[in-house]
Amino acid sequence: MRVTSTPVFLATSICLSLSSAIPLELQRRAAGTQSDPKQITIDCTNGEDVCNDDCYSILCFNSPNPVQYMLRNDNRGSDGNSEAALRLVLQNPNEGERQARGVNISQDVINQIGTSPEETIMNNAEEGGEGEIMMDANFRQNSLVGARVGGQLRSQGVSDGQYYYKTFTNYGSPNPSYCAALQSNPPDTSICTQQGKADTDPSKIAMVKLEEPLAGGKVGWHMMNWDAGDRWSGHNWPGGMKKREEQTEDEA
């Protein structure tokens, strides 16, 4: 099931603020439903860039938070080649070939960031897979944050099918800090624009898989742009050879 993140985020933020004043032993345990998700806290120490990516995706592209934990994610299984396909593109040193696939990220930026595909919704979520907003990331940071998410899911007792809500801590002071903006009350979306941002900023490296393959069956990508109104939809981006052929036929 698809969810809209912003209203749930605001409601949950208020609940979390109120609960912080209650002694831990007296706090009511969350039911793990969409309206009453369990909370996990992601320690971003040494993984600040990956957390900033994830926070940007939630804050600016409306990626869902909370999400539903799925031990077996059929949605991701049906679209499981996205991560591997993106890794191959990012590792291709030919910038022209990357651009032909829709990945408009320079080699200089890739050298600074890395070639590890970051799935900003998390690969254990029902909402992940098709339509996943992805970014290139540092492999060690990506692995570290992923391991900490797994540890939090276990320690907080998140069971298969339950919803969990992500909060972030120790995310450092990147400029801008999307985790700080996300967790402010209310969340500050005024910093989401690409304008004036470095090429390494999450606003300029986010992408989603195209719905249809390119020529030769290759996977294509759409670079997400908040300023153009791009948002998470839970579906791959319309485009690819089939869409272009349909447009050509319509024009004829």
C-alpha angles and dihedrals in degrees: 000000000000120000135195109234108201103066091041090048093054094046093046092046090058091048092049092050092052094046093053090074093054119089110257094240091055098046115113114244114244115247094225093237125133091259093041106032126176114251125235123187116213115211104216097190107141088000099072096129094053091048090050089053092050093046092050090052092053097040100042108021095037093239106178122270118198102043134185117253113228122184088196110033107195091178091059092042092059090053099031096131094072097089095044092044093051092047090056091051094047091049092051106103092203105098093192092056091049091051090049087060090050097256102130098183119124124234089243091059092046090051090053097044109028140237102267111119110232115209100207096199093051124251094251094063127100088221091058127087112047110053093011113164106227136188135183113257145170110278096224093048091047093050093045095052091044091053091050091051089053091049092051093050089055097043093048092047098239106176131201109288096016124122123241131192121216124223124175133219137177090026094149125218109298115167105266104019107209093182090057090048092047093051097044117105105270102018111252111232093167089094095056097094122111091219114117094000126134117255088247092058117116089241089067103041102048118114143165130209119260118248094233129037123253125240111312092023093283120156114250131199139212118216108227118233120190092194090058091053098257113160139166111276104169090245134091115261117272108252145080133106097313093053093047091049090051091050091050091051091049091051091050 
